[in-house]
Amino acid sequence: MDAINVRVVDFLKHTGKSKSEFAQQLDISPAVISHISSGRNKVALDIVQKILEHYPNVSPHWLIMGVGDMYESENGVNSLALQKEIKSLKAELTELSNRVTVFQRNFKKLSELVSD
């Protein structure tokens, strides 16, 4: 069995979930987890991505390459979680910028009405 398969199985055990629960959480077929567990299939990139999306504190370096600890340290940085946070903040900033623009237009119109 590939080393990454072993790490996925170790992580599954660490979650305390059954194979079915874990598969359901990742929105994949339970057979996929069974095939990974048996070594029949290798872990696909989409499975790695789903694990990292659902468990942002899992170390991608550990999961993919077996380097370091299973979980990011409290002071560690999880790049996937940071990317999601940045994307969310950018969307929020865009929305605020749009609101400011509307406010400025309305303020200008009100100013013109008052000065007439």
Contacts in CASP RR format, 6 or more apart in sequence:
PFRMAT RR
TARGET T0000
AUTHOR 0000-0000-0000
METHOD contacts of the structure
MODEL  1
MDAINVRVVDFLKHTGKSKSEFAQQLDISPAVISHISSGRNKVALDIVQK
ILEHYPNVSPHWLIMGVGDMYESENGVNSLALQKEIKSLKAELTELSNRV
TVFQRNFKKLSELVSD
1 38 0 8 1.000
1 39 0 8 1.000
2 39 0 8 1.000
2 42 0 8 1.000
2 43 0 8 1.000
3 66 0 8 1.000
4 42 0 8 1.000
4 43 0 8 1.000
4 48 0 8 1.000
4 63 0 8 1.000
4 64 0 8 1.000
4 66 0 8 1.000
5 36 0 8 1.000
5 37 0 8 1.000
5 39 0 8 1.000
5 42 0 8 1.000
5 43 0 8 1.000
7 62 0 8 1.000
7 63 0 8 1.000
7 66 0 8 1.000
7 70 0 8 1.000
8 36 0 8 1.000
8 43 0 8 1.000
8 47 0 8 1.000
8 51 0 8 1.000
8 63 0 8 1.000
9 36 0 8 1.000
9 37 0 8 1.000
10 70 0 8 1.000
11 51 0 8 1.000
11 55 0 8 1.000
11 58 0 8 1.000
11 63 0 8 1.000
11 70 0 8 1.000
12 19 0 8 1.000
12 22 0 8 1.000
12 33 0 8 1.000
12 37 0 8 1.000
14 70 0 8 1.000
15 22 0 8 1.000
15 55 0 8 1.000
17 25 0 8 1.000
19 30 0 8 1.000
19 33 0 8 1.000
19 34 0 8 1.000
19 37 0 8 1.000
20 30 0 8 1.000
20 33 0 8 1.000
22 33 0 8 1.000
23 29 0 8 1.000
23 30 0 8 1.000
23 32 0 8 1.000
23 33 0 8 1.000
24 30 0 8 1.000
25 54 0 8 1.000
26 47 0 8 1.000
26 50 0 8 1.000
26 51 0 8 1.000
26 54 0 8 1.000
27 50 0 8 1.000
28 47 0 8 1.000
28 50 0 8 1.000
32 41 0 8 1.000
32 47 0 8 1.000
35 41 0 8 1.000
36 42 0 8 1.000
36 43 0 8 1.000
36 47 0 8 1.000
48 60 0 8 1.000
48 63 0 8 1.000
48 64 0 8 1.000
51 58 0 8 1.000
51 63 0 8 1.000
52 58 0 8 1.000
52 60 0 8 1.000
52 63 0 8 1.000
52 80 0 8 1.000
53 80 0 8 1.000
56 78 0 8 1.000
56 80 0 8 1.000
56 81 0 8 1.000
56 84 0 8 1.000
57 71 0 8 1.000
57 72 0 8 1.000
57 78 0 8 1.000
57 81 0 8 1.000
58 70 0 8 1.000
58 71 0 8 1.000
58 72 0 8 1.000
58 78 0 8 1.000
59 68 0 8 1.000
59 69 0 8 1.000
59 70 0 8 1.000
59 71 0 8 1.000
59 72 0 8 1.000
59 78 0 8 1.000
60 78 0 8 1.000
60 79 0 8 1.000
60 80 0 8 1.000
61 67 0 8 1.000
61 68 0 8 1.000
62 68 0 8 1.000
62 69 0 8 1.000
62 70 0 8 1.000
62 71 0 8 1.000
63 70 0 8 1.000
72 78 0 8 1.000
END
